[in-house]
Amino acid sequence: TVTTLYLSNNELGPEGAMHLAHVLERSYSLQELDVSGCGMEDEGVRVVAEALQLNQRLEYMDLGDNRLTDTAVQLLATMLATKAKRAQQSSVLFPFSLKRIVLSSNNITSNGFGLLSA
């Protein structure tokens, strides 16, 4: 089974992110994902964040250099908050696996990074 997927510097764009989201929804083994420099933009992060609501294995995701803005950070912050709430409220074990997200070399402001601390 595949545990690491490096797709960096491939112009996936938002359309490719939709395909990636399908992989994330169905993957029971993927732990590391590098999609840095893939031109995903905010729309691509939207579909990936939605897919990560269901994913219980991914621990590391590199979204660096994807032309992301504060909008993408808001989407990720919402996804993280939802997963954390679900993990706390669940009577069955619901793993909260995502431990590292890289957002370097994007168009994110200090306000955007502040969204992650809320």
VMD Tcl script that builds the backbone (N, CA, C; Angstrom):
set m [mol new atoms 354]
animate dup $m
set s [atomselect $m all]
$s set {name element resname resid chain x y z} {
  {N N THR 1 A 0.836 -1.195 0.000}
  {CA C THR 1 A 0.000 0.000 0.000}
  {C C THR 1 A 0.872 1.246 0.000}
  {N N VAL 2 A 0.371 2.299 -0.588}
  {CA C VAL 2 A 1.102 3.564 -0.682}
  {C C VAL 2 A 0.875 4.368 0.587}
  {N N THR 3 A 1.967 4.778 1.227}
  {CA C THR 3 A 1.863 5.608 2.424}
  {C C THR 3 A 2.335 7.034 2.171}
  {N N THR 4 A 3.093 7.254 1.104}
  {CA C THR 4 A 3.640 8.573 0.780}
  {C C THR 4 A 3.404 8.861 -0.690}
  {N N LEU 5 A 2.919 10.082 -0.972}
  {CA C LEU 5 A 2.676 10.489 -2.343}
  {C C LEU 5 A 3.256 11.877 -2.558}
  {N N TYR 6 A 4.258 11.961 -3.433}
  {CA C TYR 6 A 4.894 13.234 -3.774}
  {C C TYR 6 A 4.462 13.637 -5.176}
  {N N LEU 7 A 3.712 14.728 -5.265}
  {CA C LEU 7 A 3.257 15.241 -6.552}
  {C C LEU 7 A 3.770 16.663 -6.788}
  {N N SER 8 A 4.745 17.083 -6.024}
  {CA C SER 8 A 5.199 18.470 -6.073}
  {C C SER 8 A 5.610 18.906 -7.473}
  {N N ASN 9 A 5.344 20.183 -7.747}
  {CA C ASN 9 A 5.711 20.847 -9.004}
  {C C ASN 9 A 5.070 20.227 -10.242}
  {N N ASN 10 A 3.896 19.679 -10.079}
  {CA C ASN 10 A 3.063 19.240 -11.195}
  {C C ASN 10 A 1.857 20.167 -11.212}
  {N N GLU 11 A 1.558 20.734 -12.338}
  {CA C GLU 11 A 0.463 21.707 -12.420}
  {C C GLU 11 A -0.887 20.986 -12.378}
  {N N LEU 12 A -1.283 20.584 -11.169}
  {CA C LEU 12 A -2.563 19.906 -10.982}
  {C C LEU 12 A -3.718 20.885 -11.088}
  {N N GLY 13 A -3.530 22.062 -10.506}
  {CA C GLY 13 A -4.589 23.061 -10.504}
  {C C GLY 13 A -5.792 22.588 -9.714}
  {N N PRO 14 A -6.851 23.403 -9.688}
  {CA C PRO 14 A -8.061 23.028 -8.958}
  {C C PRO 14 A -8.712 21.756 -9.503}
  {N N GLU 15 A -8.629 21.527 -10.809}
  {CA C GLU 15 A -9.227 20.320 -11.388}
  {C C GLU 15 A -8.514 19.063 -10.887}
  {N N GLY 16 A -7.204 19.089 -10.864}
  {CA C GLY 16 A -6.449 17.955 -10.345}
  {C C GLY 16 A -6.697 17.737 -8.864}
  {N N ALA 17 A -6.976 18.825 -8.148}
  {CA C ALA 17 A -7.283 18.714 -6.723}
  {C C ALA 17 A -8.552 17.906 -6.504}
  {N N MET 18 A -9.490 18.008 -7.450}
  {CA C MET 18 A -10.718 17.198 -7.332}
  {C C MET 18 A -10.392 15.711 -7.410}
  {N N HIS 19 A -9.481 15.335 -8.284}
  {CA C HIS 19 A -9.066 13.936 -8.379}
  {C C HIS 19 A -8.331 13.513 -7.108}
  {N N LEU 20 A -7.494 14.404 -6.615}
  {CA C LEU 20 A -6.773 14.137 -5.378}
  {C C LEU 20 A -7.746 13.957 -4.217}
  {N N ALA 21 A -8.803 14.737 -4.183}
  {CA C ALA 21 A -9.805 14.616 -3.122}
  {C C ALA 21 A -10.434 13.227 -3.118}
  {N N HIS 22 A -10.689 12.676 -4.286}
  {CA C HIS 22 A -11.241 11.322 -4.365}
  {C C HIS 22 A -10.277 10.302 -3.766}
  {N N VAL 23 A -8.993 10.493 -4.019}
  {CA C VAL 23 A -7.985 9.602 -3.441}
  {C C VAL 23 A -8.006 9.719 -1.921}
  {N N LEU 24 A -8.052 10.945 -1.406}
  {CA C LEU 24 A -8.032 11.160 0.040}
  {C C LEU 24 A -9.275 10.580 0.724}
  {N N GLU 25 A -10.406 10.656 0.070}
  {CA C GLU 25 A -11.638 10.110 0.648}
  {C C GLU 25 A -11.580 8.596 0.775}
  {N N ARG 26 A -10.852 7.948 -0.095}
  {CA C ARG 26 A -10.837 6.489 -0.142}
  {C C ARG 26 A -9.567 5.850 0.423}
  {N N SER 27 A -8.579 6.670 0.732}
  {CA C SER 27 A -7.297 6.122 1.158}
  {C C SER 27 A -7.315 5.715 2.622}
  {N N TYR 28 A -6.894 4.484 2.863}
  {CA C TYR 28 A -6.759 3.992 4.226}
  {C C TYR 28 A -5.291 3.834 4.619}
  {N N SER 29 A -4.384 4.245 3.718}
  {CA C SER 29 A -2.970 4.048 4.009}
  {C C SER 29 A -2.121 5.310 3.841}
  {N N LEU 30 A -2.572 6.287 3.063}
  {CA C LEU 30 A -1.753 7.469 2.773}
  {C C LEU 30 A -1.528 8.296 4.035}
  {N N GLN 31 A -0.249 8.495 4.376}
  {CA C GLN 31 A 0.113 9.236 5.580}
  {C C GLN 31 A 0.801 10.558 5.264}
  {N N GLU 32 A 1.476 10.646 4.125}
  {CA C GLU 32 A 2.188 11.861 3.747}
  {C C GLU 32 A 1.819 12.254 2.327}
  {N N LEU 33 A 1.557 13.551 2.144}
  {CA C LEU 33 A 1.177 14.064 0.838}
  {C C LEU 33 A 1.904 15.373 0.575}
  {N N ASP 34 A 2.659 15.436 -0.510}
  {CA C ASP 34 A 3.344 16.664 -0.916}
  {C C ASP 34 A 2.761 17.119 -2.247}
  {N N VAL 35 A 1.990 18.200 -2.194}
  {CA C VAL 35 A 1.439 18.802 -3.405}
  {C C VAL 35 A 1.915 20.248 -3.512}
  {N N SER 36 A 3.133 20.491 -3.059}
  {CA C SER 36 A 3.687 21.845 -3.149}
  {C C SER 36 A 3.949 22.199 -4.608}
  {N N GLY 37 A 3.709 23.454 -4.944}
  {CA C GLY 37 A 3.965 23.927 -6.296}
  {C C GLY 37 A 3.053 23.335 -7.340}
  {N N CYS 38 A 1.829 22.987 -6.959}
  {CA C CYS 38 A 0.908 22.344 -7.891}
  {C C CYS 38 A -0.204 23.264 -8.382}
  {N N GLY 39 A -0.154 24.544 -8.027}
  {CA C GLY 39 A -1.142 25.500 -8.515}
  {C C GLY 39 A -2.570 25.178 -8.112}
  {N N MET 40 A -2.750 24.634 -6.924}
  {CA C MET 40 A -4.087 24.216 -6.497}
  {C C MET 40 A -5.027 25.389 -6.235}
  {N N GLU 41 A -4.485 26.490 -5.779}
  {CA C GLU 41 A -5.268 27.687 -5.465}
  {C C GLU 41 A -6.317 27.383 -4.392}
  {N N ASP 42 A -7.066 28.401 -4.000}
  {CA C ASP 42 A -8.050 28.245 -2.927}
  {C C ASP 42 A -9.124 27.221 -3.263}
  {N N GLU 43 A -9.569 27.191 -4.500}
  {CA C GLU 43 A -10.621 26.252 -4.899}
  {C C GLU 43 A -10.145 24.804 -4.753}
  {N N GLY 44 A -8.904 24.537 -5.078}
  {CA C GLY 44 A -8.361 23.199 -4.908}
  {C C GLY 44 A -8.295 22.800 -3.451}
  {N N VAL 45 A -7.912 23.737 -2.595}
  {CA C VAL 45 A -7.859 23.451 -1.162}
  {C C VAL 45 A -9.262 23.206 -0.613}
  {N N ARG 46 A -10.263 23.885 -1.166}
  {CA C ARG 46 A -11.641 23.669 -0.716}
  {C C ARG 46 A -12.037 22.198 -0.871}
  {N N VAL 47 A -11.797 21.624 -2.038}
  {CA C VAL 47 A -12.207 20.231 -2.254}
  {C C VAL 47 A -11.331 19.263 -1.457}
  {N N VAL 48 A -10.062 19.581 -1.293}
  {CA C VAL 48 A -9.179 18.732 -0.489}
  {C C VAL 48 A -9.589 18.781 0.984}
  {N N ALA 49 A -9.908 19.960 1.487}
  {CA C ALA 49 A -10.339 20.091 2.887}
  {C C ALA 49 A -11.626 19.310 3.135}
  {N N GLU 50 A -12.533 19.343 2.182}
  {CA C GLU 50 A -13.765 18.561 2.320}
  {C C GLU 50 A -13.457 17.065 2.373}
  {N N ALA 51 A -12.542 16.619 1.544}
  {CA C ALA 51 A -12.168 15.203 1.535}
  {C C ALA 51 A -11.483 14.805 2.837}
  {N N LEU 52 A -10.729 15.719 3.410}
  {CA C LEU 52 A -10.018 15.409 4.648}
  {C C LEU 52 A -10.953 15.263 5.844}
  {N N GLN 53 A -12.195 15.708 5.691}
  {CA C GLN 53 A -13.178 15.484 6.758}
  {C C GLN 53 A -13.328 13.986 7.019}
  {N N LEU 54 A -13.180 13.184 5.958}
  {CA C LEU 54 A -13.374 11.745 6.058}
  {C C LEU 54 A -12.078 10.970 6.265}
  {N N ASN 55 A -10.965 11.554 5.878}
  {CA C ASN 55 A -9.695 10.849 5.930}
  {C C ASN 55 A -9.191 10.769 7.370}
  {N N GLN 56 A -8.792 9.572 7.769}
  {CA C GLN 56 A -8.336 9.370 9.144}
  {C C GLN 56 A -6.865 8.982 9.240}
  {N N ARG 57 A -6.149 8.979 8.131}
  {CA C ARG 57 A -4.772 8.493 8.154}
  {C C ARG 57 A -3.719 9.552 7.859}
  {N N LEU 58 A -4.043 10.565 7.056}
  {CA C LEU 58 A -3.039 11.528 6.621}
  {C C LEU 58 A -2.473 12.291 7.817}
  {N N GLU 59 A -1.139 12.287 7.931}
  {CA C GLU 59 A -0.460 12.956 9.033}
  {C C GLU 59 A 0.275 14.216 8.594}
  {N N TYR 60 A 0.687 14.271 7.337}
  {CA C TYR 60 A 1.517 15.375 6.843}
  {C C TYR 60 A 1.040 15.787 5.462}
  {N N MET 61 A 0.893 17.100 5.261}
  {CA C MET 61 A 0.478 17.610 3.966}
  {C C MET 61 A 1.237 18.902 3.672}
  {N N ASP 62 A 1.911 18.939 2.538}
  {CA C ASP 62 A 2.645 20.126 2.106}
  {C C ASP 62 A 1.847 20.825 1.012}
  {N N LEU 63 A 1.341 22.018 1.326}
  {CA C LEU 63 A 0.576 22.832 0.392}
  {C C LEU 63 A 1.350 24.092 0.007}
  {N N GLY 64 A 2.650 24.076 0.213}
  {CA C GLY 64 A 3.473 25.239 -0.103}
  {C C GLY 64 A 3.434 25.603 -1.581}
  {N N ASP 65 A 3.591 26.876 -1.870}
  {CA C ASP 65 A 3.703 27.388 -3.241}
  {C C ASP 65 A 2.538 26.949 -4.128}
  {N N ASN 66 A 1.317 27.226 -3.652}
  {CA C ASN 66 A 0.112 26.869 -4.395}
  {C C ASN 66 A -0.790 28.073 -4.665}
  {N N ARG 67 A -0.259 29.270 -4.522}
  {CA C ARG 67 A -1.026 30.507 -4.746}
  {C C ARG 67 A -2.250 30.588 -3.826}
  {N N LEU 68 A -2.064 30.130 -2.583}
  {CA C LEU 68 A -3.156 30.145 -1.615}
  {C C LEU 68 A -3.264 31.508 -0.943}
  {N N THR 69 A -4.472 31.838 -0.506}
  {CA C THR 69 A -4.722 33.086 0.209}
  {C C THR 69 A -5.328 32.763 1.573}
  {N N ASP 70 A -5.732 33.804 2.273}
  {CA C ASP 70 A -6.372 33.627 3.575}
  {C C ASP 70 A -7.631 32.769 3.468}
  {N N THR 71 A -8.266 32.782 2.319}
  {CA C THR 71 A -9.465 31.961 2.109}
  {C C THR 71 A -9.138 30.481 2.297}
  {N N ALA 72 A -8.028 30.036 1.752}
  {CA C ALA 72 A -7.622 28.634 1.902}
  {C C ALA 72 A -7.332 28.304 3.365}
  {N N VAL 73 A -6.715 29.236 4.070}
  {CA C VAL 73 A -6.421 29.005 5.487}
  {C C VAL 73 A -7.721 28.878 6.262}
  {N N GLN 74 A -8.717 29.707 5.930}
  {CA C GLN 74 A -10.025 29.604 6.597}
  {C C GLN 74 A -10.650 28.230 6.348}
  {N N LEU 75 A -10.536 27.740 5.135}
  {CA C LEU 75 A -11.076 26.412 4.803}
  {C C LEU 75 A -10.372 25.320 5.610}
  {N N LEU 76 A -9.061 25.419 5.716}
  {CA C LEU 76 A -8.295 24.431 6.480}
  {C C LEU 76 A -8.607 24.524 7.970}
  {N N ALA 77 A -8.725 25.741 8.485}
  {CA C ALA 77 A -9.032 25.932 9.903}
  {C C ALA 77 A -10.404 25.346 10.236}
  {N N THR 78 A -11.363 25.532 9.352}
  {CA C THR 78 A -12.697 24.980 9.557}
  {C C THR 78 A -12.650 23.458 9.552}
  {N N MET 79 A -11.898 22.892 8.616}
  {CA C MET 79 A -11.761 21.441 8.545}
  {C C MET 79 A -11.126 20.903 9.824}
  {N N LEU 80 A -10.070 21.550 10.295}
  {CA C LEU 80 A -9.393 21.094 11.510}
  {C C LEU 80 A -10.315 21.186 12.724}
  {N N ALA 81 A -11.068 22.273 12.823}
  {CA C ALA 81 A -11.990 22.435 13.946}
  {C C ALA 81 A -13.088 21.377 13.914}
  {N N THR 82 A -13.593 21.093 12.748}
  {CA C THR 82 A -14.641 20.075 12.603}
  {C C THR 82 A -14.115 18.702 12.994}
  {N N LYS 83 A -12.913 18.384 12.530}
  {CA C LYS 83 A -12.330 17.076 12.870}
  {C C LYS 83 A -12.067 16.972 14.376}
  {N N ALA 84 A -11.593 18.044 14.977}
  {CA C ALA 84 A -11.317 18.029 16.415}
  {C C ALA 84 A -12.609 17.860 17.211}
  {N N LYS 85 A -13.647 18.562 16.800}
  {CA C LYS 85 A -14.937 18.455 17.483}
  {C C LYS 85 A -15.502 17.046 17.353}
  {N N ARG 86 A -15.420 16.484 16.164}
  {CA C ARG 86 A -15.906 15.124 15.941}
  {C C ARG 86 A -15.135 14.130 16.804}
  {N N ALA 87 A -13.839 14.310 16.907}
  {CA C ALA 87 A -13.016 13.402 17.710}
  {C C ALA 87 A -13.396 13.488 19.180}
  {N N GLN 88 A -13.702 14.685 19.669}
  {CA C GLN 88 A -14.069 14.854 21.078}
  {C C GLN 88 A -15.452 14.304 21.394}
  {N N GLN 89 A -16.375 14.409 20.453}
  {CA C GLN 89 A -17.759 14.015 20.699}
  {C C GLN 89 A -18.049 12.555 20.388}
  {N N SER 90 A -17.148 11.896 19.703}
  {CA C SER 90 A -17.406 10.537 19.260}
  {C C SER 90 A -17.265 9.550 20.408}
  {N N SER 91 A -18.228 8.629 20.469}
  {CA C SER 91 A -18.133 7.573 21.476}
  {C C SER 91 A -17.227 6.439 20.990}
  {N N VAL 92 A -16.975 6.413 19.685}
  {CA C VAL 92 A -16.021 5.449 19.133}
  {C C VAL 92 A -14.754 6.206 18.769}
  {N N LEU 93 A -13.689 5.484 18.640}
  {CA C LEU 93 A -12.410 6.109 18.323}
  {C C LEU 93 A -12.449 6.732 16.936}
  {N N PHE 94 A -12.246 8.027 16.863}
  {CA C PHE 94 A -12.173 8.738 15.584}
  {C C PHE 94 A -10.820 9.435 15.557}
  {N N PRO 95 A -9.838 8.822 14.932}
  {CA C PRO 95 A -8.479 9.368 14.976}
  {C C PRO 95 A -8.382 10.763 14.370}
  {N N PHE 96 A -7.616 11.584 15.029}
  {CA C PHE 96 A -7.299 12.912 14.513}
  {C C PHE 96 A -5.832 12.853 14.134}
  {N N SER 97 A -5.549 12.490 12.903}
  {CA C SER 97 A -4.193 12.142 12.509}
  {C C SER 97 A -3.362 13.294 11.967}
  {N N LEU 98 A -3.986 14.302 11.364}
  {CA C LEU 98 A -3.232 15.361 10.691}
  {C C LEU 98 A -2.433 16.166 11.708}
  {N N LYS 99 A -1.103 16.076 11.593}
  {CA C LYS 99 A -0.222 16.709 12.567}
  {C C LYS 99 A 0.570 17.878 11.989}
  {N N ARG 100 A 0.850 17.851 10.671}
  {CA C ARG 100 A 1.668 18.909 10.059}
  {C C ARG 100 A 1.074 19.329 8.726}
  {N N ILE 101 A 0.916 20.649 8.573}
  {CA C ILE 101 A 0.500 21.231 7.303}
  {C C ILE 101 A 1.512 22.315 6.961}
  {N N VAL 102 A 2.131 22.211 5.813}
  {CA C VAL 102 A 3.092 23.214 5.355}
  {C C VAL 102 A 2.357 24.171 4.413}
  {N N LEU 103 A 2.471 25.478 4.699}
  {CA C LEU 103 A 1.810 26.502 3.897}
  {C C LEU 103 A 2.797 27.558 3.392}
  {N N SER 104 A 4.056 27.232 3.328}
  {CA C SER 104 A 5.081 28.203 2.945}
  {C C SER 104 A 4.933 28.659 1.496}
  {N N SER 105 A 5.447 29.838 1.209}
  {CA C SER 105 A 5.501 30.404 -0.147}
  {C C SER 105 A 4.129 30.529 -0.800}
  {N N ASN 106 A 3.171 31.031 -0.046}
  {CA C ASN 106 A 1.836 31.322 -0.559}
  {C C ASN 106 A 1.544 32.803 -0.346}
  {N N ASN 107 A 0.336 33.231 -0.627}
  {CA C ASN 107 A -0.064 34.629 -0.468}
  {C C ASN 107 A -0.934 34.796 0.773}
  {N N ILE 108 A -0.488 34.238 1.869}
  {CA C ILE 108 A -1.242 34.254 3.110}
  {C C ILE 108 A -0.719 35.393 3.985}
  {N N THR 109 A -1.645 36.170 4.527}
  {CA C THR 109 A -1.276 37.302 5.386}
  {C C THR 109 A -1.215 36.853 6.837}
  {N N SER 110 A -0.792 37.768 7.694}
  {CA C SER 110 A -0.774 37.459 9.135}
  {C C SER 110 A -2.190 37.211 9.636}
  {N N ASN 111 A -3.187 37.868 9.058}
  {CA C ASN 111 A -4.581 37.605 9.435}
  {C C ASN 111 A -4.954 36.173 9.101}
  {N N GLY 112 A -4.502 35.689 7.964}
  {CA C GLY 112 A -4.786 34.316 7.578}
  {C C GLY 112 A -4.168 33.317 8.540}
  {N N PHE 113 A -2.916 33.539 8.898}
  {CA C PHE 113 A -2.284 32.622 9.839}
  {C C PHE 113 A -2.944 32.688 11.203}
  {N N GLY 114 A -3.493 33.859 11.536}
  {CA C GLY 114 A -4.221 34.005 12.795}
  {C C GLY 114 A -5.450 33.120 12.843}
  {N N LEU 115 A -6.019 32.807 11.690}
  {CA C LEU 115 A -7.200 31.944 11.639}
  {C C LEU 115 A -6.898 30.544 12.172}
  {N N LEU 116 A -5.671 30.116 12.041}
  {CA C LEU 116 A -5.301 28.777 12.518}
  {C C LEU 116 A -5.252 28.699 14.043}
  {N N SER 117 A -5.061 29.840 14.683}
  {CA C SER 117 A -4.963 29.828 16.142}
  {C C SER 117 A -6.316 30.006 16.816}
  {N N ALA 118 A -7.343 30.278 16.029}
  {CA C ALA 118 A -8.679 30.519 16.616}
  {C C ALA 118 A -9.335 29.237 17.047}
}
mol reanalyze $m
mol bondsrecalc $m
mol representation Tube
mol addrep $m
